[in-house]
Amino acid sequence: MQQELARHQMLLEKEHDHFGEVTQDRQRVDQELKQAKDRHGKKKEEVDAQMKQSILLNHLNFIVLFLFF
């Protein structure tokens, strides 16, 4: 009986260690996901700003062409 309890204790400790490793991996992946989302958000803002600038420039070019031709 004592040996059985010791074996179960060892298995429980292994599972606990494995759970700790999985938790650390999850935290690392969650942090990487957050960083990727932050990079994506910043890049999206840059692209949106460039698109607005491009649209304004196209409108300006159209107005210039309309006025001078």
Secondary structure, 3 states (H helix, E strand, C coil): CHHHHHHHHHHHHHHHHHHHHHHHHHHHHHHHHHHHHHHHHHHHHHHHHHHHHHHHHHHHHHHHHHHHC
